[in-house]
Amino acid sequence: MIRKNTGKTSEGRFEAYWKGFGKKAYLERRVDLAHVRGLNPDVKGLKLPPQPSDYMLTVDGVTTYAEVKSCSNKTSFPFSQIETGQWAAMVQVLAAGGRYLFFLHNIETNTWYAVPGQHIKTTHDQGKHSVKWADLEAFRYLIP
């Protein structure tokens, strides 16, 4: 049976990874509509403002907006997976000198990448609609 990629498995692994750091890392899950519906599936008509990212992550005194995306595309990560509000927040955070990371999980190869928002933005500004997994090797990240 093929299951739809909802991203929840990748998010769960991401959360478990950072929990293993104990007090050396602080991870705050931003509440989104999918999370609220998971708590109460009967919620109908509820609207929440778009969140800038899935998480706020602080490690070694540095706070980062962290967005987790899982993808089953064999060759690349399509930018169409980035929601409009997330894209706008990333641009504003970068313009203000903040940090924004995309933790991309290629579920075909079970490979993780921690890609700076600036790299995603620059690639998009070059007219590309995706970034090839092969071009992300410098950003490989180990999440078990």
N, C-alpha and C positions, 0 to 999 in steps of 0.2 A: 504494500500500500504506500503510495507516494503522499507525503504530507506537505502541506503548504508551508513555505518558509515565512514564518511570522516574525522572526528575529528573536523570539523569546529565549530559545536555547542559547544563542550567542550572548544575549544579555545576561542570562543566568551564569554562564561561564565567566564572563567579564566581572560580574559582581563577586563571585566566589574567589577569583584570582586576587582582587584587591582586598577582600576580607582577610586573606592570608597574610597581609602585611601588618595586621594588628593596628597599633597606634601610629605607625609610620605612614599610614595613608588614610585619608578620609574621603569616602565616596558618598555623595548625596544623589539619590535618584530623584529626578524631576518628575512630577506627576503629569501624565498625559491622559488623554481620553481612553486609550486602550487599557491603561493601568486601572482607571476608575471602573471601566466596564468589566475588567477581570475581577474586581472586588465585588461588583454588583451588576450582573448581566442584565438586570431589568431596567437599568438606566436608559431612558429614551429622551431625546430632545435636549440633552445636556450639551452645552458648548463651553469649552475651556479656551483661554487664550493660548496661542501657539507657544511652545516652550523653545528656548534657544538651542537646547541640546538635551540629550537623555540624562546626562549626569554633570555634576560639578565634582571635580577630582582634585584633591590637594595631596601632593607628595613632596617631601623635602622642602616645604614652605612655598611651593609654587602651585597656584590654582589654575586649573585648565577646564574649559568647557570641553566635555567629552561626548561625542556622538558615536554610538555603536551601530554599525550597519553590517548585515550579513547578505551575502550574494552568492548565487549559484551559477552565475555566468562564468564559463570556462576560460575566457580570454581577458575580460576587463571588468572594471567596476563602473557602471553607468551613472552619470551624474543625476539622471532622472530619479534616482532613489533618494536624493536629498530634497526634503520638503522646502517649499518656498520660504517659510518662516525660519527654518534652520539656515538656509543660505543667507538670508538677510542678516540674521544674527551673527553668523560667521564673519561677514564683511564688516559689520559694525565693531565686533570684538577686535578683529585684526587692525582696523583703522585706529582704535583706541590703544593699541599696543598690547592687547591681551593675547592669551594662548587659546587656540581652538584645535583640537585633535579629532580626527576621524579614526576610530578603531574599526578597521574593515576586516571582516571574517569571510574569507573565501571558503565556503562550505564544501566545495568540490574537492579541494586539496587539504582542508582543515588547516589553513595557513592564516595567520593574523598579521596585520600591518597597522602601525601607528603613524598615520599620515597627517602632517601639519596642514591645517586649513589653507595656509598660504600656498602650498603645493597644489592643492585641489583648485584653488582660485586661479592661480597662474596658468594651470593646464586648461581650465575652462576659458580664460581670457585669450588663449591662443586659438580658440575656435573649436576645441575638442569637446565631445559630448561624453567622453569616458576616459579612464586612465587604464592602461594595460597592466595586468598583474606583473608582468615581466619588468615594467618600468618602476615598480614599487619595491624591488628587492632591498634597496637601502633602508626601507622603513619596516622590514620584517620585525615582528614582535612575538615573543613567546608567551602565549596564554595556553595553559594545558587544558 
